[in-house]
Every structure is written in structure tokens, then in C-alpha cells.
Amino acid sequence: MPNAVPTQSDPIQILKDEFRRHLETFYARLQLAPPYDSVEKAVRTLTSAVYALPKERQSTLLADPVARWEQFRVAFEASGLARKHRGIIAGLARNRSSLDLPAEYDHFLNLFRT
């Protein structure tokens, strides 16, 4: 079986790359070292969830930012990232206006407010 090379039109690879960039941005803007094992677990969790979707749904995720961020949030939580740096991030999230993060990242931050 030949090695599968992801193409620019491969929704799973596109979503994985985007999710990884968002995780890097999230931790960098909070000035925290990302918990690398959990980040990799989150990317695998996202990959598995998206892979299980029908091909049409995979493609529509690329065009639907709300659904895409919901998938990212689910993977973030299921992977255990919402338990890492919990106290620090919860403290930072209390003063949301001081954080240098776009509003989309509230999908992650809200997990630390509960």
C-alpha cells in the first residue's frame, strides 16, 4: 500500500494543521509552555473524530467556522488539555480583556471557567 500523502484538499490534514496552529497560538499568547504530550493527544483526538465523520461533513467543516471550533473544543477537552495549567489559565481567564487572544479562543478559555 503506498504512503498516503495529504493534499491541500485533504480536510483532515487541513483541520489538524489549523488546530495545531491554534493550540500553539493559545499557549504562546498565554506565555505558557504547551503540554506537548497532551497537545499531540488532542490532535489525535481531533483526527479520530473527524475521520469518523462522513466525507461530506468533513468538507463542510472547512467552510463552517462555528462547527470547526466546536470540534476543536471537544478535542481540547477530551484530550485532557483543559486540566493542564488549570489554575494558571483559570486565573488568566478571569481577566479576559487583558489576554491577547481573539474571541474564538473563548472556546478553550471557557473550559477553565467552570
N, CA, C and O atoms as a GROMACS GRO file, in nm:
protein
  456
    1MET      N    1   0.085  -0.117   0.000
    1MET     CA    2   0.000   0.000   0.000
    1MET      C    3   0.090   0.124   0.000
    1MET      O    4   0.176   0.136   0.086
    2PRO      N    5   0.071   0.215  -0.093
    2PRO     CA    6   0.155   0.334  -0.099
    2PRO      C    7   0.128   0.426   0.019
    2PRO      O    8   0.018   0.426   0.076
    3ASN      N    9   0.230   0.504   0.055
    3ASN     CA   10   0.213   0.601   0.164
    3ASN      C   11   0.113   0.706   0.122
    3ASN      O   12   0.117   0.759   0.011
    4ALA      N   13   0.022   0.737   0.213
    4ALA     CA   14  -0.078   0.839   0.185
    4ALA      C   15  -0.012   0.976   0.206
    4ALA      O   16   0.037   1.007   0.314
    5VAL      N   17  -0.012   1.055   0.103
    5VAL     CA   18   0.044   1.189   0.109
    5VAL      C   19  -0.073   1.286   0.112
    5VAL      O   20  -0.151   1.291   0.017
    6PRO      N   21  -0.087   1.363   0.222
    6PRO     CA   22  -0.201   1.454   0.228
    6PRO      C   23  -0.190   1.562   0.120
    6PRO      O   24  -0.082   1.612   0.090
    7THR      N   25  -0.304   1.595   0.065
    7THR     CA   26  -0.308   1.700  -0.034
    7THR      C   27  -0.367   1.825   0.028
    7THR      O   28  -0.418   1.821   0.140
    8GLN      N   29  -0.358   1.935  -0.043
    8GLN     CA   30  -0.415   2.060   0.005
    8GLN      C   31  -0.565   2.047   0.026
    8GLN      O   32  -0.623   2.122   0.104
    9SER      N   33  -0.629   1.953  -0.044
    9SER     CA   34  -0.773   1.938  -0.032
    9SER      C   35  -0.813   1.831   0.070
    9SER      O   36  -0.931   1.798   0.080
   10ASP      N   37  -0.719   1.777   0.143
   10ASP     CA   38  -0.747   1.677   0.245
   10ASP      C   39  -0.802   1.746   0.370
   10ASP      O   40  -0.725   1.808   0.443
   11PRO      N   41  -0.933   1.737   0.394
   11PRO     CA   42  -0.992   1.809   0.507
   11PRO      C   43  -0.931   1.772   0.642
   11PRO      O   44  -0.914   1.859   0.727
   12ILE      N   45  -0.899   1.647   0.661
   12ILE     CA   46  -0.844   1.605   0.790
   12ILE      C   47  -0.709   1.671   0.814
   12ILE      O   48  -0.684   1.722   0.923
   13GLN      N   49  -0.622   1.670   0.715
   13GLN     CA   50  -0.491   1.732   0.731
   13GLN      C   51  -0.503   1.883   0.752
   13GLN      O   52  -0.432   1.941   0.834
   14ILE      N   53  -0.592   1.945   0.678
   14ILE     CA   54  -0.613   2.089   0.692
   14ILE      C   55  -0.661   2.121   0.833
   14ILE      O   56  -0.610   2.215   0.895
   15LEU      N   57  -0.756   2.045   0.885
   15LEU     CA   58  -0.808   2.068   1.020
   15LEU      C   59  -0.703   2.040   1.126
   15LEU      O   60  -0.692   2.114   1.223
   16LYS      N   61  -0.625   1.934   1.108
   16LYS     CA   62  -0.517   1.904   1.203
   16LYS      C   63  -0.417   2.019   1.209
   16LYS      O   64  -0.378   2.063   1.318
   17ASP      N   65  -0.377   2.068   1.093
   17ASP     CA   66  -0.279   2.177   1.088
   17ASP      C   67  -0.335   2.303   1.152
   17ASP      O   68  -0.265   2.372   1.227
   18GLU      N   69  -0.460   2.334   1.122
   18GLU     CA   70  -0.521   2.454   1.179
   18GLU      C   71  -0.533   2.440   1.331
   18GLU      O   72  -0.503   2.535   1.404
   19PHE      N   73  -0.577   2.325   1.378
   19PHE     CA   74  -0.592   2.302   1.522
   19PHE      C   75  -0.457   2.316   1.593
   19PHE      O   76  -0.448   2.379   1.698
   20ARG      N   77  -0.356   2.258   1.536
   20ARG     CA   78  -0.222   2.266   1.595
   20ARG      C   79  -0.176   2.413   1.603
   20ARG      O   80  -0.120   2.456   1.704
   21ARG      N   81  -0.200   2.490   1.497
   21ARG     CA   82  -0.165   2.633   1.499
   21ARG      C   83  -0.242   2.707   1.608
   21ARG      O   84  -0.186   2.793   1.677
   22HIS      N   85  -0.369   2.675   1.623
   22HIS     CA   86  -0.449   2.741   1.728
   22HIS      C   87  -0.397   2.705   1.867
   22HIS      O   88  -0.393   2.790   1.956
   23LEU      N   89  -0.358   2.581   1.886
   23LEU     CA   90  -0.304   2.541   2.016
   23LEU      C   91  -0.172   2.613   2.043
   23LEU      O   92  -0.149   2.660   2.154
   24GLU      N   93  -0.087   2.622   1.942
   24GLU     CA   94   0.040   2.694   1.958
   24GLU      C   95   0.015   2.840   1.992
   24GLU      O   96   0.081   2.896   2.080
   25THR      N   97  -0.080   2.902   1.923
   25THR     CA   98  -0.113   3.042   1.949
   25THR      C   99  -0.169   3.059   2.090
   25THR      O  100  -0.130   3.152   2.161
   26PHE      N  101  -0.259   2.971   2.129
   26PHE     CA  102  -0.322   2.978   2.261
   26PHE      C  103  -0.216   2.979   2.372
   26PHE      O  104  -0.216   3.066   2.458
   27TYR      N  105  -0.128   2.882   2.368
   27TYR     CA  106  -0.026   2.874   2.474
   27TYR      C  107   0.078   2.985   2.463
   27TYR      O  108   0.125   3.036   2.564
   28ALA      N  109   0.115   3.022   2.343
   28ALA     CA  110   0.213   3.130   2.326
   28ALA      C  111   0.159   3.262   2.378
   28ALA      O  112   0.230   3.336   2.445
   29ARG      N  113   0.034   3.292   2.347
   29ARG     CA  114  -0.022   3.419   2.392
   29ARG      C  115  -0.046   3.422   2.542
   29ARG      O  116  -0.047   3.528   2.604
   30LEU      N  117  -0.064   3.304   2.602
   30LEU     CA  118  -0.076   3.296   2.748
   30LEU      C  119   0.061   3.288   2.814
   30LEU      O  120   0.072   3.288   2.937
   31GLN      N  121   0.164   3.282   2.732
   31GLN     CA  122   0.302   3.271   2.777
   31GLN      C  123   0.324   3.148   2.865
   31GLN      O  124   0.386   3.154   2.972
   32LEU      N  125   0.270   3.036   2.816
   32LEU     CA  126   0.284   2.907   2.885
   32LEU      C  127   0.345   2.806   2.789
   32LEU      O  128   0.320   2.809   2.668
   33ALA      N  129   0.423   2.716   2.843
   33ALA     CA  130   0.475   2.605   2.763
   33ALA      C  131   0.361   2.507   2.741
   33ALA      O  132   0.298   2.462   2.837
   34PRO      N  133   0.335   2.472   2.615
   34PRO     CA  134   0.227   2.377   2.592
   34PRO      C  135   0.263   2.239   2.646
   34PRO      O  136   0.378   2.196   2.635
   35PRO      N  137   0.165   2.170   2.703
   35PRO     CA  138   0.190   2.032   2.748
   35PRO      C  139   0.193   1.941   2.624
   35PRO      O  140   0.089   1.892   2.579
   36TYR      N  141   0.312   1.919   2.571
   36TYR     CA  142   0.329   1.859   2.440
   36TYR      C  143   0.260   1.724   2.423
   36TYR      O  144   0.200   1.699   2.319
   37ASP      N  145   0.267   1.637   2.522
   37ASP     CA  146   0.200   1.506   2.509
   37ASP      C  147   0.050   1.525   2.493
   37ASP      O  148  -0.014   1.458   2.412
   38SER      N  149  -0.006   1.617   2.570
   38SER     CA  150  -0.150   1.641   2.562
   38SER      C  151  -0.187   1.712   2.432
   38SER      O  152  -0.296   1.689   2.378
   39VAL      N  153  -0.100   1.797   2.380
   39VAL     CA  154  -0.126   1.860   2.251
   39VAL      C  155  -0.132   1.753   2.143
   39VAL      O  156  -0.221   1.754   2.059
   40GLU      N  157  -0.037   1.662   2.145
   40GLU     CA  158  -0.038   1.553   2.046
   40GLU      C  159  -0.162   1.466   2.062
   40GLU      O  160  -0.220   1.422   1.964
   41LYS      N  161  -0.201   1.441   2.187
   41LYS     CA  162  -0.322   1.363   2.212
   41LYS      C  163  -0.444   1.438   2.159
   41LYS      O  164  -0.535   1.376   2.103
   42ALA      N  165  -0.448   1.570   2.175
   42ALA     CA  166  -0.559   1.650   2.125
   42ALA      C  167  -0.567   1.643   1.973
   42ALA      O  168  -0.676   1.631   1.916
   43VAL      N  169  -0.453   1.650   1.906
   43VAL     CA  170  -0.451   1.642   1.760
   43VAL      C  171  -0.499   1.503   1.715
   43VAL      O  172  -0.575   1.492   1.619
   44ARG      N  173  -0.455   1.398   1.785
   44ARG     CA  174  -0.502   1.263   1.752
   44ARG      C  175  -0.652   1.249   1.777
   44ARG      O  176  -0.723   1.185   1.699
   45THR      N  177  -0.701   1.308   1.886
   45THR     CA  178  -0.843   1.304   1.918
   45THR      C  179  -0.925   1.372   1.809
   45THR      O  180  -1.027   1.319   1.765
   46LEU      N  181  -0.879   1.488   1.767
   46LEU     CA  182  -0.947   1.559   1.658
   46LEU      C  183  -0.946   1.475   1.531
   46LEU      O  184  -1.048   1.461   1.464
   47THR      N  185  -0.831   1.420   1.499
   47THR     CA  186  -0.817   1.339   1.377
   47THR      C  187  -0.915   1.223   1.378
   47THR      O  188  -0.982   1.198   1.278
   48SER      N  189  -0.923   1.152   1.490
   48SER     CA  190  -1.014   1.038   1.500
   48SER      C  191  -1.159   1.080   1.485
   48SER      O  192  -1.237   1.015   1.416
   49ALA      N  193  -1.195   1.191   1.550
   49ALA     CA  194  -1.333   1.239   1.544
   49ALA      C  195  -1.371   1.281   1.403
   49ALA      O  196  -1.480   1.248   1.355
   50VAL      N  197  -1.282   1.353   1.336
   50VAL     CA  198  -1.312   1.400   1.200
   50VAL      C  199  -1.311   1.283   1.103
   50VAL      O  200  -1.394   1.277   1.012
   51TYR      N  201  -1.218   1.191   1.120
   51TYR     CA  202  -1.210   1.074   1.033
   51TYR      C  203  -1.339   0.992   1.038
   51TYR      O  204  -1.380   0.934   0.938
   52ALA      N  205  -1.403   0.988   1.156
   52ALA     CA  206  -1.526   0.911   1.173
   52ALA      C  207  -1.648   0.977   1.105
   52ALA      O  208  -1.751   0.913   1.086
   53LEU      N  209  -1.634   1.103   1.069
   53LEU     CA  210  -1.745   1.174   1.004
   53LEU      C  211  -1.755   1.135   0.856
   53LEU      O  212  -1.656   1.096   0.795
   54PRO      N  213  -1.874   1.146   0.801
   54PRO     CA  214  -1.887   1.124   0.656
   54PRO      C  215  -1.803   1.228   0.580
   54PRO      O  216  -1.781   1.339   0.627
   55LYS      N  217  -1.757   1.190   0.463
   55LYS     CA  218  -1.671   1.278   0.382
   55LYS      C  219  -1.735   1.415   0.358
   55LYS      O  220  -1.666   1.517   0.361
   56GLU      N  221  -1.865   1.417   0.335
   56GLU     CA  222  -1.932   1.544   0.310
   56GLU      C  223  -1.923   1.635   0.433
   56GLU      O  224  -1.900   1.755   0.420
   57ARG      N  225  -1.940   1.576   0.551
   57ARG     CA  226  -1.933   1.654   0.675
   57ARG      C  227  -1.790   1.703   0.699
   57ARG      O  228  -1.770   1.815   0.746
   58GLN      N  229  -1.692   1.622   0.667
   58GLN     CA  230  -1.552   1.664   0.680
   58GLN      C  231  -1.528   1.789   0.596
   58GLN      O  232  -1.465   1.884   0.642
   59SER      N  233  -1.578   1.787   0.475
   59SER     CA  234  -1.559   1.902   0.386
   59SER      C  235  -1.634   2.025   0.434
   59SER      O  236  -1.583   2.136   0.422
   60THR      N  237  -1.754   2.006   0.487
   60THR     CA  238  -1.830   2.123   0.533
   60THR      C  239  -1.768   2.186   0.656
   60THR      O  240  -1.788   2.305   0.681
   61LEU      N  241  -1.693   2.109   0.734
   61LEU     CA  242  -1.624   2.168   0.850
   61LEU      C  243  -1.527   2.277   0.806
   61LEU      O  244  -1.506   2.375   0.878
   62LEU      N  245  -1.469   2.260   0.690
   62LEU     CA  246  -1.374   2.360   0.640
   62LEU      C  247  -1.442   2.493   0.613
   62LEU      O  248  -1.379   2.599   0.624
   63ALA      N  249  -1.568   2.488   0.577
   63ALA     CA  250  -1.641   2.611   0.543
   63ALA      C  251  -1.723   2.665   0.659
   63ALA      O  252  -1.780   2.774   0.649
   64ASP      N  253  -1.730   2.592   0.769
   64ASP     CA  254  -1.815   2.632   0.881
   64ASP      C  255  -1.730   2.655   1.005
   64ASP      O  256  -1.700   2.561   1.078
   65PRO      N  257  -1.689   2.781   1.030
   65PRO     CA  258  -1.600   2.808   1.144
   65PRO      C  259  -1.663   2.774   1.279
   65PRO      O  260  -1.591   2.736   1.372
   66VAL      N  261  -1.793   2.786   1.292
   66VAL     CA  262  -1.858   2.755   1.420
   66VAL      C  263  -1.846   2.605   1.449
   66VAL      O  264  -1.810   2.565   1.559
   67ALA      N  265  -1.877   2.524   1.350
   67ALA     CA  266  -1.867   2.378   1.367
   67ALA      C  267  -1.722   2.336   1.386
   67ALA      O  268  -1.693   2.246   1.465
   68ARG      N  269  -1.631   2.401   1.315
   68ARG     CA  270  -1.488   2.368   1.327
   68ARG      C  271  -1.439   2.396   1.469
   68ARG      O  272  -1.372   2.312   1.528
   69TRP      N  273  -1.472   2.513   1.522
   69TRP     CA  274  -1.429   2.546   1.658
   69TRP      C  275  -1.494   2.455   1.761
   69TRP      O  276  -1.434   2.426   1.865
   70GLU      N  277  -1.615   2.409   1.734
   70GLU     CA  278  -1.678   2.312   1.825
   70GLU      C  279  -1.600   2.182   1.826
   70GLU      O  280  -1.579   2.123   1.932
   71GLN      N  281  -1.556   2.137   1.710
   71GLN     CA  282  -1.472   2.017   1.702
   71GLN      C  283  -1.340   2.039   1.776
   71GLN      O  284  -1.293   1.950   1.847
   72PHE      N  285  -1.281   2.157   1.761
   72PHE     CA  286  -1.156   2.187   1.830
   72PHE      C  287  -1.178   2.186   1.981
   72PHE      O  288  -1.096   2.133   2.055
   73ARG      N  289  -1.288   2.245   2.028
   73ARG     CA  290  -1.318   2.250   2.171
   73ARG      C  291  -1.335   2.109   2.228
   73ARG      O  292  -1.282   2.076   2.335
   74VAL      N  293  -1.408   2.026   2.156
   74VAL     CA  294  -1.431   1.888   2.202
   74VAL      C  295  -1.299   1.813   2.213
   74VAL      O  296  -1.275   1.743   2.312
   75ALA      N  297  -1.213   1.827   2.113
   75ALA     CA  298  -1.082   1.760   2.116
   75ALA      C  299  -0.995   1.815   2.228
   75ALA      O  300  -0.924   1.739   2.294
   76PHE      N  301  -1.000   1.946   2.250
   76PHE     CA  302  -0.923   2.011   2.356
   76PHE      C  303  -0.964   1.952   2.491
   76PHE      O  304  -0.879   1.918   2.573
   77GLU      N  305  -1.093   1.941   2.513
   77GLU     CA  306  -1.143   1.890   2.640
   77GLU      C  307  -1.118   1.739   2.655
   77GLU      O  308  -1.071   1.694   2.759
   78ALA      N  309  -1.150   1.663   2.552
   78ALA     CA  310  -1.137   1.517   2.559
   78ALA      C  311  -0.992   1.472   2.577
   78ALA      O  312  -0.966   1.367   2.635
   79SER      N  313  -0.898   1.550   2.528
   79SER     CA  314  -0.757   1.513   2.536
   79SER      C  315  -0.696   1.540   2.674
   79SER      O  316  -0.586   1.493   2.704
   80GLY      N  317  -0.766   1.616   2.755
   80GLY     CA  318  -0.712   1.649   2.887
   80GLY      C  319  -0.644   1.785   2.892
   80GLY      O  320  -0.594   1.824   2.997
   81LEU      N  321  -0.640   1.857   2.781
   81LEU     CA  322  -0.575   1.988   2.783
   81LEU      C  323  -0.644   2.084   2.880
   81LEU      O  324  -0.579   2.173   2.936
   82ALA      N  325  -0.773   2.067   2.900
   82ALA     CA  326  -0.846   2.157   2.991
   82ALA      C  327  -0.809   2.132   3.137
   82ALA      O  328  -0.849   2.209   3.225
   83ARG      N  329  -0.732   2.027   3.164
   83ARG     CA  330  -0.687   2.001   3.302
   83ARG      C  331  -0.542   2.043   3.324
   83ARG      O  332  -0.494   2.047   3.437
   84LYS      N  333  -0.472   2.075   3.216
   84LYS     CA  334  -0.332   2.115   3.226
   84LYS      C  335  -0.323   2.265   3.249
   84LYS      O  336  -0.398   2.341   3.188
   85HIS      N  337  -0.234   2.307   3.336
   85HIS     CA  338  -0.217   2.450   3.370
   85HIS      C  339  -0.349   2.510   3.417
   85HIS      O  340  -0.371   2.631   3.402
   86ARG      N  341  -0.437   2.429   3.474
   86ARG     CA  342  -0.574   2.470   3.504
   86ARG      C  343  -0.578   2.595   3.593
   86ARG      O  344  -0.649   2.691   3.561
   87GLY      N  345  -0.505   2.594   3.700
   87GLY     CA  346  -0.508   2.708   3.792
   87GLY      C  347  -0.456   2.836   3.727
   87GLY      O  348  -0.514   2.943   3.744
   88ILE      N  349  -0.348   2.823   3.654
   88ILE     CA  350  -0.288   2.940   3.590
   88ILE      C  351  -0.384   2.997   3.484
   88ILE      O  352  -0.409   3.118   3.482
   89ILE      N  353  -0.435   2.911   3.398
   89ILE     CA  354  -0.522   2.959   3.290
   89ILE      C  355  -0.654   3.010   3.346
   89ILE      O  356  -0.708   3.109   3.295
   90ALA      N  357  -0.707   2.944   3.448
   90ALA     CA  358  -0.831   2.994   3.510
   90ALA      C  359  -0.811   3.135   3.564
   90ALA      O  360  -0.898   3.220   3.550
   91GLY      N  361  -0.697   3.159   3.626
   91GLY     CA  362  -0.666   3.292   3.675
   91GLY      C  363  -0.656   3.395   3.563
   91GLY      O  364  -0.707   3.506   3.575
   92LEU      N  365  -0.591   3.357   3.455
   92LEU     CA  366  -0.579   3.447   3.340
   92LEU      C  367  -0.715   3.473   3.275
   92LEU      O  368  -0.743   3.584   3.231
   93ALA      N  369  -0.799   3.370   3.270
   93ALA     CA  370  -0.930   3.383   3.204
   93ALA      C  371  -1.023   3.476   3.280
   93ALA      O  372  -1.117   3.531   3.222
   94ARG      N  373  -0.999   3.494   3.411
   94ARG     CA  374  -1.084   3.585   3.490
   94ARG      C  375  -1.075   3.729   3.439
   94ARG      O  376  -1.171   3.805   3.450
   95ASN      N  377  -0.960   3.765   3.383
   95ASN     CA  378  -0.942   3.899   3.329
   95ASN      C  379  -0.927   3.887   3.177
   95ASN      O  380  -0.821   3.918   3.122
   96ARG      N  381  -1.033   3.842   3.112
   96ARG     CA  382  -1.032   3.812   2.968
   96ARG      C  383  -0.981   3.930   2.885
   96ARG      O  384  -0.909   3.910   2.788
   97SER      N  385  -1.017   4.051   2.923
   97SER     CA  386  -0.981   4.167   2.843
   97SER      C  387  -0.830   4.190   2.837
   97SER      O  388  -0.782   4.258   2.746
   98SER      N  389  -0.756   4.135   2.931
   98SER     CA  390  -0.611   4.156   2.930
   98SER      C  391  -0.538   4.052   2.843
   98SER      O  392  -0.417   4.063   2.822
   99LEU      N  393  -0.609   3.955   2.794
   99LEU     CA  394  -0.547   3.849   2.713
   99LEU      C  395  -0.541   3.890   2.566
   99LEU      O  396  -0.635   3.948   2.512
  100ASP      N  397  -0.431   3.859   2.505
  100ASP     CA  398  -0.410   3.890   2.364
  100ASP      C  399  -0.454   3.771   2.279
  100ASP      O  400  -0.375   3.712   2.206
  101LEU      N  401  -0.584   3.738   2.290
  101LEU     CA  402  -0.639   3.626   2.215
  101LEU      C  403  -0.767   3.669   2.144
  101LEU      O  404  -0.850   3.738   2.203
  102PRO      N  405  -0.784   3.628   2.019
  102PRO     CA  406  -0.911   3.655   1.951
  102PRO      C  407  -1.027   3.585   2.024
  102PRO      O  408  -1.006   3.490   2.099
  103ALA      N  409  -1.147   3.633   2.001
  103ALA     CA  410  -1.266   3.580   2.069
  103ALA      C  411  -1.287   3.431   2.047
  103ALA      O  412  -1.344   3.364   2.133
  104GLU      N  413  -1.242   3.378   1.935
  104GLU     CA  414  -1.261   3.235   1.906
  104GLU      C  415  -1.198   3.147   2.014
  104GLU      O  416  -1.244   3.035   2.039
  105TYR      N  417  -1.094   3.198   2.076
  105TYR     CA  418  -1.024   3.118   2.177
  105TYR      C  419  -1.104   3.105   2.305
  105TYR      O  420  -1.064   3.030   2.395
  106ASP      N  421  -1.215   3.175   2.315
  106ASP     CA  422  -1.304   3.156   2.430
  106ASP      C  423  -1.359   3.013   2.434
  106ASP      O  424  -1.399   2.965   2.540
  107HIS      N  425  -1.360   2.946   2.319
  107HIS     CA  426  -1.400   2.805   2.318
  107HIS      C  427  -1.309   2.724   2.410
  107HIS      O  428  -1.356   2.630   2.476
  108PHE      N  429  -1.182   2.758   2.416
  108PHE     CA  430  -1.089   2.692   2.507
  108PHE      C  431  -1.096   2.753   2.646
  108PHE      O  432  -1.105   2.681   2.745
  109LEU      N  433  -1.093   2.885   2.653
  109LEU     CA  434  -1.090   2.953   2.783
  109LEU      C  435  -1.213   2.919   2.869
  109LEU      O  436  -1.201   2.906   2.990
  110ASN      N  437  -1.328   2.906   2.806
  110ASN     CA  438  -1.449   2.876   2.883
  110ASN      C  439  -1.440   2.744   2.958
  110ASN      O  440  -1.508   2.725   3.059
  111LEU      N  441  -1.358   2.653   2.910
  111LEU     CA  442  -1.339   2.525   2.980
  111LEU      C  443  -1.266   2.543   3.113
  111LEU      O  444  -1.273   2.457   3.200
  112PHE      N  445  -1.197   2.655   3.127
  112PHE     CA  446  -1.124   2.682   3.251
  112PHE      C  447  -1.205   2.767   3.347
  112PHE      O  448  -1.162   2.791   3.460
  113ARG      N  449  -1.320   2.811   3.305
  113ARG     CA  450  -1.405   2.895   3.389
  113ARG      C  451  -1.509   2.816   3.466
  113ARG      O  452  -1.586   2.873   3.543
  114THR      N  453  -1.512   2.687   3.445
  114THR     CA  454  -1.614   2.604   3.513
  114THR      C  455  -1.557   2.534   3.633
  114THR      O  456  -1.628   2.460   3.701
   0.00000   0.00000   0.00000
